[in-house]
Structure formats: C-alpha cells, structure tokens
Amino acid sequence: MRIFVTGATGFIGSALLPELIQAGHNVLGLTRSKAGAAALRASGAEVRHGSVEDLDSLRAGAANADGVIHLAFNHDFTQFQKASEDDRKVIEAIGEVLIGSKRPFVVTSGTAIAASGDGKPVTEDSPPAPSNPRTGSEIATKALTERGVVTSVVRLAQVSSRTKIHARSPTSVFPCSATSFRRMT
C-alpha cells in the first residue's frame, strides 16, 4: 500500500514511518524542508514537498496514495485557534480527494479534546469538548465519514519524551499501527 503521511518528519511521524515501511508499505512523506526530505529518503520513504498550508499539495499527495495518515499539526499554542482551523481545512482538502474511493484516512487528534462533563475519566467514545478549538477537526472527519470516506480518528496522548516511550515499548511507538492500518483496507 502507498500511504501519504503528513507530519512524516515530526515526533510521531518519524517513529511511525519505520513501522509502515517494515510492514511493506510505500510511504510518501510530506515535508517542507531539505533536511526533512533527506530524513525521509534515509528512512526509505518517498518525498512530497509541500506544507499543510498548501492545500493543493495535500490533495495531490492524497490523490497519489492508497491511504492517508494525517499527523501534522502546528503546535504553536499561542495561535491554537488558527492552528485548529488550519487543521480542519487540511482534513477537508484531503477528504475531498478520498470521497468514494474506499481509501482509508486516519486523522490524529489529542486525548485532551475529549469532554468529561460528569468528572468521570474520558474514553475513546467520549465526545469532543465543544470549547476546544480542535473539535472542528473531528467534526470535519465525521462529516467526511458521512460522505463515504473511510475515516478513523486516533486521539494521541500527550508525549514529551521519545526515550520514555521507547522505554515502555522498545520495539514500537505504535505497537499495532501498521496492522491496524492494514485492517482498515
């Protein structure tokens, strides 16, 4: 499978790429820099030059893939509202290309998006908090699902150290990611 990955050179993407490649997938990674392109090539991935601000580049990457994993997000939290709105636009642009194709689209979000109105712990089934600006991303993903796109939202936990992740799981940041992605197809 050829998988287009946004955020391919980021914290999560750089950990996920080797797993996808080891599982036999061809990865097309989005990067905006020469250093990112070199890192992608070194990992065995193909390079798609562009950025999350370039919606045409994202559409082209999705059009040339059998599936998409959207990991990119601008973590400048001084502009969280704008970053969240930009993320929603990315999801909509990629999703437009995937309508009716039966190609999987995995969108990542964060666990902090979930609402807990009753004080109980949140789960993967908890609705997004209406006050969180990033809720628009999950709403856009759900709208794409209703339009026939095969979607999945993965709410990632806050992580601050790759060393601590690997200490818990020395072989994988995402123990079943490649397998899970294959099941979606």
N, C-alpha and C positions, 0 to 999 in steps of 0.2 A: 504494500500500500504506500502511496506517496502522500505524506502528511505535511501540510503547511502549518508552521508554528510561528506565531507572533511571540515576541519576548524570548526568542530562542537563545539569546546570549545572556539573558538575565539570570537571576539567582535560581529560580525554579527551572527555567528552560535549559540551562547548562547542565543541570542534573538529570533532566528528563531525556534529552537528546541521545545520550549513550544507550539508554534503555530501549528507546524506539529503534535505534539502528541495530542494536544487538538482537532485537526481536524480528529483524528482517525488513523493517520499513525503510523507505527512502524518505529523508526529511528535507524539506525546503524551508530554510530558516530565514525569517525577516531580520534584517539588520540595517542600521543607518550609518555604520562606520566601517572604515577599512580594517580596523582591529577586530571588529565583530565578524566581518567577512572571513578574515584569516582564522579566527577561532572556529567558525562553522566549518570551513574547509578542513581544518585539522581534525575535527571530530568525525568527518565523513559525511557531513551534510552539504546540500546544495545551498547556494546563496540567492536570496531575493533582496535586492537593495530597495529600501524604502523606509517608511516610518508609519506610525499609527495616525499621523496627521494626513498622510497621503492615501485617501480612500480608494483611488483608482489602483494604486499599487496593491492594496489589500484585496480588492476584487480580482485582480489578475492572479495573485497568488492562490486565492481560493479556487478560481476557475481552473487552475492547472494542478489541482490536487484531488486525491480521493477522499480526503477528510481534513478538518482544520482543528487545531488546538490553539485557543486564544489565551495566552498567558500575559501579554503585555499590559501594563498599567503605569501611568505616570504617578510615582509616589511622592510628588511634591505636595505635601499635605497643606501647604499654605494656599494652594489652589485646588483643593479637593473637589469643590463643586464643579469646576471646569474640567478637571481630570475625569470625573464621573460622567459628565455629559459627553466628553470626547469618547469615552469607553462605550457608551451607548451607541454613538454614531458608528464606531468600528464594528460593533456586533450587527447593527442593521445593514451596513455595507457588505460585510461578508455573507450575512444571511440571505441577502437578495440573490446572490450568485448560487446559493445552495438550494433554493426553493425547488421542490420537485425532483431533486437529484438523488435522494436517498443517501447522500454522503454525510457522515457524522460531523457534528460541530460541537466541540467541547469548549465551554466557556468557564473561566475560573473567576471566582469571587472570593470573599473572605468570610470567615465564621462570624466576624463582628457585625455582619449585615443582618443577622437573624434577630427577630424581635422576641423578647421574653416579657410579656405584659403581666404575667402572674408570678414572676420571681423564680419560676422553675428553670432548670437548665434547658438550653435550646438544643435542638437536634437538626438533622438534615431536612426534616419535614417542617420545621418552623418557618413561618412566613417572614419575608424580609421586613425590616423596620421601615415604616413609611417615612420617618425622619432622616434616614440615611440616604445621602445623595446617590450612592451607588446602587440603590434599589432599582433605578431606571435600567440598569444593565440586565438584571434578572427579569424585569417586566418585558424588555425588548426580546430577550431569549424566549420567554414564554409565548410571546406573540408570533415569533418565528415557528415555534413548535405547532401552533395552531394553523400556520400556513404551510405545514408539511415538511418542515426542516427537522431532521433527526438531531435533537439537541440534548445536551447534558450539562448541568451546572455543577461544578465541583467547588465547594467552599473550602478554601485552604486556610489552615490555622496560621496565626502569626508566627513567623520563624525569624530568629535573629542570628542564628549561627549554624552554618553548614556542618561544622565539626560536631555539634551536639546532635544534629540529625543523623549523621553517619555513625555516631557512637551508638545510637539506638538500633540502627539498621545498616550494618556495614556494607551490604550489597546493593541497597536501593533507597532512594528518597521516596519513591512511589513503588512499593513492593509489587503492586499488581497493575500498574498503569498500562503497560503495553498489552497485557492480556485483556484488561477491561476495554481498551480501545478496540481491539480486535473483535470482541463480543458485540460491540455496537453495530458492526457492519453486517 
